[in-house]
Amino acid sequence: MGCRAAQPDMVIRAVGLTRTIWVRAKGMATNTGPFLGPPSGLPVRFTVLDIARIVDGRIVEHWGVPDRFEILVRTGRLPVAAASAGASQP
């Protein structure tokens, strides 16, 4: 079920309409330090959304939003239910 179907009264409002750039990036790392538990030693791939506000050609504000759920799944901290027929595993 999609987010809109689960919350049909959702309202989304744009804020801070300025010169803003959005970047969706993929990160890769090895979990060798504590992250919501001891190091797992597992390789981790995850998505990051970076948002930056630009003034006079310079970044004056930055927000980085990593997909923490994806990191938790890939480090074994968050169990994943068995995939239904036809669905792919992370």
N, C-alpha and C positions, 0 to 999 in steps of 0.2 A: 504494500500500500504506500502510495506517495505521500509526501509531506502535506501537500494541499488537500488531498482526500482525507487525511487523518485530522486536519485542522481547517475545516472549510471556512471559518471566519477569519483566517489569516489576513493581516494587513501588513504590507511592506512599504516603508517610507524611505526615500532617498535622503541622506543627510550629508552635510558638508560638500555640496556641489562645487568643487573647485577643480583645478588641474590635477587629476589623480590618475595614477597608473595601477593596473592590477597585473600580477604575474602568477600563473599557476606553474609550479615547479615540482620536480620529483627529486627526493633526497635519498641517499643511500648511506648506511653507516653500519657499524658493528656495535652492539650493546655491550660495552665493556665497563660501564659505570652504572651506579644505581639510578633507576628510573621507576618510581613506584614499586620498588622491590630491589633485590640484589641483581647484579649483572647476569644476563642470560648467556652472553657470548654469541648470541644469534645474529646473523645478518638481518638488517632491517631496511625495507624500502617504504617510503611514505610520501604523501603529497603535502605541499606547503602552498598556502596562498599568501602572497606578499602584496601589501597595499602601500603606496607611497604618495604623499602630497608634494607636488613640485611648485616651487616659487623661484622665479628668476633662474631657472635651469638647475636648481639644487633641491635635493630631498630635504624637506624641513620637518616632515613627520613620517613615521614608518610603523606599520603593524605587520607582524609575521604571525601567521596562524597555521601551525602544523596540525595535521590530522592525527591527534593524539589517540583516537580509537584505533586507527590503523597501526600505530606504533605498539599499543597495548596488545593487539592481536598478534602481531608479528614477533613480539618478545615473549609470547606465551602467558602474559598476565591476564588476558581476557579470553576465556574459552569461546570457541565458535561452534554453534550448533551444526550438526551434519547438514551438508548442502542438500537441498531438494533436487529431484531429478532434473537434469538440464542446467542447473546452476553451477557456476564456477567457484572454486575455492580461492581465497586471497593468496 
